Amino acid sequence: MDWIRGALVWLISRKRRWHGLMAGCLLWILWMLFGFWAVLGLVILAAAGYAAGRVMEERQSWKEIVDKLLSERYGE
């Protein structure tokens, strides 16, 4: 378990550009293994899960979020 903690500490101490590089390499590997559409579906589902988790964390309602997004986009 100590090596996992050490790896996480090492990862967190890296700059953000390295996090982006590692994420890009991981996406490329997934793309090569499973194909474009499977990886695209995975990314979309992961983004939807992240958004749903954030809404539940902040105890917001979906109606407020949609209203905020649409009002900013259409300039009410």
N, C-alpha and C positions, 0 to 999 in steps of 0.2 A: 504493500500500500504506500510505502514511502516514496517509491519511484513514481507513482501516479501523482502524488502531491508535488514532488520535485518537477515533474513534467508540466503540471499546471502552473506552478510558480514561474517556470522558465517561459511558458507561453504568454502568460499575462505580462511579464516584464518586457516583451518585445514591443516594438513600435507598431502602430496601426497598419502601416503599409505592409508589414510582414504578415499580419493577420489576413489582409486582403489577398496577398500572394498565396498563402496557404489555402484560403477558401477557393480561389480560382483554380489552383491545382487539384483540389478535391473535386470540384465541379467537372473539370476536364476528365479526371479518372472515371467518375460516374458516367459521363457522356460516352466515353470509350467502351465501358462495360455494358451499359444498358441501352444506349441510343439517345438521340436528341429528344424525342417526344416523352419518353419516360422521365428523363431528367427535368424537362420543362414542367411536367406534371408535378414532380417532386418539389420543385422550387415554388410553384404556385400554391400547392398544399401547405408547404412550410410557411410561406408568407401569410396565408389565411390563418393558420394556427397561431402564428406570432401575434397577428392583429387581434384575434379572438382572446388570446391570453392577456394581452395588454388592456383590452376593454374590460375584461373581468377583474384584472388587478386594480384598475382605477375606478371600478364600480360605475362606469358610465353606461348610458343607454345607447343602443344602436341608432335610435332616432336622432339624438343630439349629434352624434358623429356624422351621420349622413347630412343633416341640416348644415353643419359647419363646413363640410367638404363642398357641398353644392353652393352655399352662399359665397364662399371664397372664390370659387371657380366662375360663377355667373354674375358676380358683383352686385348683389342685392343691397 
